[in-house]
């Protein structure tokens, strides 16, 4: 059984990635913190398409929660390992820097970058031992270009881009690839408060993207077909920034 973990997998881009990996015959571990109902809906969708999965609730912003959940899973599945890791969980707490509160900075850092360190550090060991693995980090246009009002979010996502490039060089010889996908404006809960009509005029293709379009790129990078691609940041942004 091939196993994949998707953090923040209950809805939006995470849900689309879960469904894509299930389509690729992965048993998908669906991480979530709040919104258990949405997570169960995602699992039901996986099962309806003939796939398998399970829920893995833990708080990606808390090291102990991460470590407890992963160790519990490994203790219950001693003969298995997670060969695909999709670091997708993320939050926004937008504010201009001069008014940004400490917790707005710290919460975004803990969720969007520190989580990736703790989760990837644990899972990469088994990928190296088994000489196969795929890590795909979901970053953002904000981490490449920088966006006003998102100093915290831009800094975290830019940091993950650096992590991606560095880790790819550490593990490539063991047939483990590390890449990132940088969505632009995608129709999700995270962008529902944005002015779509104004922003889409700035996008060359003239529209927001869909979560499924991001998931297709993630699925490719998680597949054997992408075995010679590592350390790359692939934008899915309709041409708004290249």
C-alpha positions in Angstrom: 0.0 0.0 0.0 1.4 3.4 -1.0 0.8 6.0 1.6 0.6 9.8 1.4 0.1 12.5 4.0 -1.6 15.8 3.1 -1.6 18.5 5.8 -4.6 20.7 5.8 -6.4 18.1 3.6 -10.0 18.7 4.6 -10.9 21.4 2.1 -9.8 23.7 -0.6 -6.5 23.0 -2.3 -5.8 20.3 0.3 -9.0 18.4 -0.5 -8.3 18.6 -4.2 -4.8 17.2 -3.6 -6.2 14.4 -1.5 -8.6 13.4 -4.3 -5.8 13.5 -6.8 -3.5 11.2 -4.8 -6.4 8.8 -4.2 -6.9 8.7 -7.9 -3.2 7.8 -8.1 -3.9 4.8 -5.8 -2.5 6.3 -2.7 -3.9 5.5 0.8 -4.2 9.2 1.9 -3.8 10.4 5.5 -6.0 13.5 5.7 -4.7 15.9 8.3 -6.9 18.6 9.8 -7.3 20.5 13.1 -10.7 22.1 13.1 -13.6 21.2 10.8 -13.9 17.5 11.3 -17.1 17.4 9.3 -15.3 18.8 6.2 -12.5 16.2 6.8 -15.0 13.4 6.9 -16.7 14.7 3.7 -13.3 14.6 2.0 -12.7 11.0 3.2 -16.2 10.0 2.0 -15.3 11.5 -1.4 -12.2 9.4 -1.5 -14.1 6.2 -0.7 -16.8 7.0 -3.2 -14.2 7.0 -6.0 -12.9 3.6 -4.8 -9.9 4.9 -2.9 -8.8 4.5 0.7 -7.7 6.9 3.4 -8.0 7.9 7.1 -8.2 11.0 9.2 -5.1 12.2 11.0 -6.0 15.1 13.3 -3.2 17.1 14.7 -2.2 20.8 15.2 0.5 21.6 12.6 1.5 24.7 14.6 2.5 22.6 17.7 5.6 20.4 17.7 4.3 18.0 20.3 1.0 17.5 18.6 2.8 16.7 15.3 5.2 14.3 16.9 2.5 12.5 19.0 0.3 11.9 15.9 3.1 10.7 13.7 4.6 8.4 16.3 1.1 6.9 17.0 0.6 6.2 13.3 4.0 4.6 12.9 3.5 2.5 16.0 0.2 1.2 14.6 1.8 0.6 11.2 5.3 -0.7 11.8 5.8 -2.2 8.4 4.7 0.9 6.4 6.1 4.3 5.7 4.7 7.6 4.3 6.4 7.9 0.9 4.6 11.1 -0.2 4.3 14.2 2.0 2.3 17.2 0.9 2.9 20.2 3.2 -0.2 22.2 2.4 -1.5 23.5 5.7 -1.4 27.3 6.0 -3.1 30.3 7.4 -3.1 34.0 6.7 -3.3 36.8 9.3 -2.8 39.9 7.1 -1.9 43.3 8.5 0.5 46.1 7.7 3.8 45.5 9.4 3.6 48.7 11.6 0.3 47.3 13.1 1.1 43.6 13.1 0.8 41.9 16.5 3.3 39.4 17.8 0.7 36.6 17.7 -0.1 37.4 14.0 3.6 36.9 13.2 4.1 33.9 15.4 0.9 32.1 14.4 1.7 32.4 10.7 5.3 31.2 11.3 4.3 28.3 13.4 1.7 27.1 11.0 3.3 27.9 7.6 7.0 27.1 8.1 7.8 25.6 11.5 5.3 22.8 10.9 7.1 21.9 7.7 10.4 21.5 9.6 9.0 19.2 12.2 6.9 17.0 9.9 9.4 16.7 7.2 12.3 16.0 9.6 10.4 12.9 10.9 9.2 11.6 7.5 12.3 12.2 5.5 14.2 9.5 7.5 12.0 6.7 6.3 12.1 8.0 2.7 15.9 7.9 2.8 16.0 4.4 4.4 13.6 3.1 1.7 15.4 5.1 -1.0 12.2 6.6 -2.4 10.1 9.7 -1.4 8.3 12.7 -2.6 8.0 16.0 -0.7 5.8 18.7 -2.2 5.5 22.0 -0.4 2.5 24.3 -1.2 3.9 27.8 -1.1 2.5 31.0 -2.7 2.8 33.8 -5.1 3.3 35.9 -2.0 6.5 34.0 -1.2 7.9 34.7 -4.6 6.8 38.2 -5.2 5.9 39.5 -1.8 2.5 41.2 -1.2 1.7 44.2 0.9 -0.1 43.4 4.1 1.4 39.9 4.1 4.9 40.4 5.5 4.4 37.5 7.8 2.9 35.2 5.2 5.4 36.3 2.5 8.3 35.7 4.9 7.1 32.2 5.8 6.4 31.1 2.3 9.7 32.5 1.0 11.4 30.6 3.8 9.8 27.4 2.7 11.1 28.0 -0.8 14.6 28.2 0.6 14.0 25.0 2.6 12.8 23.3 -0.6 15.9 24.1 -2.6 18.3 23.2 0.2 16.6 19.9 1.2 16.4 18.8 -2.4 20.2 18.9 -2.5 20.6 16.9 0.7 18.4 14.0 -0.3 18.5 13.7 -4.1 21.0 10.8 -4.2 18.5 8.6 -2.3 15.8 9.1 -4.9 13.9 11.6 -2.8 12.7 14.7 -4.6 11.6 17.9 -2.9 9.6 20.5 -4.9 7.2 23.3 -4.3 4.0 24.6 -6.0 3.2 28.3 -5.8 -0.4 29.0 -6.4 -1.6 32.5 -7.3 -5.2 33.5 -6.8 -7.1 30.3 -6.4 -10.8 30.0 -5.6 -10.8 28.8 -2.0 -12.0 29.8 1.5 -8.6 31.6 1.9 -9.4 34.0 -1.0 -13.1 34.4 -0.5 -12.5 37.8 1.1 -10.6 39.2 -1.9 -12.1 41.3 -4.6 -12.1 38.8 -7.5 -13.4 41.2 -10.1 -10.6 43.7 -9.5 -7.8 41.1 -9.2 -8.7 39.0 -12.2 -8.2 42.0 -14.4 -4.5 41.8 -13.5 -4.3 38.1 -14.4 -3.3 37.4 -18.0 -5.7 34.4 -18.3 -8.5 36.6 -16.9 -9.7 34.4 -14.0 -8.9 32.9 -10.6 -7.5 29.3 -10.7 -9.2 26.2 -9.3 -7.9 23.9 -6.6 -8.0 21.0 -9.0 -5.6 22.8 -11.3 -3.1 23.1 -8.4 -3.7 19.5 -7.5 -2.8 18.3 -11.0 0.7 19.9 -10.7 1.1 18.5 -7.2 0.1 15.0 -8.4 2.7 15.2 -11.2 5.5 16.1 -8.8 4.4 13.3 -6.5 4.6 10.8 -9.3 7.4 8.7 -10.8 7.1 10.8 -13.9 8.8 13.7 -12.0 11.8 11.7 -10.8 14.3 14.1 -12.5 12.7 17.2 -11.2 13.8 18.4 -7.7 14.4 21.7 -6.0 11.9 23.5 -8.3 9.2 26.0 -7.5 6.4 25.7 -10.0 4.0 28.6 -10.2 0.3 28.1 -10.9 -0.8 31.7 -11.2 -2.3 32.3 -14.6 0.7 34.3 -15.6 0.3 37.1 -13.1 4.0 36.9 -12.1 6.8 35.0 -13.9 
